[in-house]
Amino acid sequence: MIRTSTRKAKQAMLRTFMETTIAQMAKAVFAERGYQQATLEEIAQRAGMSKATIYLYYKNKDDLFLHVVEKLAETTIAETAQAAEAPGRRWTNERVWCMARWPFTSTNGSSSVST
């Protein structure tokens, strides 16, 4: 019984680690190249795994992209709400918009999301 629960816990940890690793690399590739130019081959290469491994965790590029966007949205909403509740903060519409767009901006400052 204990061995089974330990094995399941290890499998869950490995799954979480792999999904997080793939998603982090995908986020970078999508930000740099945009959705159309991003490839699962490049994401897999950056993650240090084969393309086939990605398919163990995600159905296809659309599924992976949706996962990345959902996580970014969840994080952005939580961080924006937390910052808005900070004492002494004045929030303008422009400031909130900039904060909400920040995770979707690549490292070179260009947006990978069209408005």
Summary of the structure (lengths in Angstrom):
residues: 115
radius of gyration: 17.5
end to end distance: 53.3
largest distance: 55.8
contacts: 272
relative contact order: 0.11
helix: 76%
strand: 2%
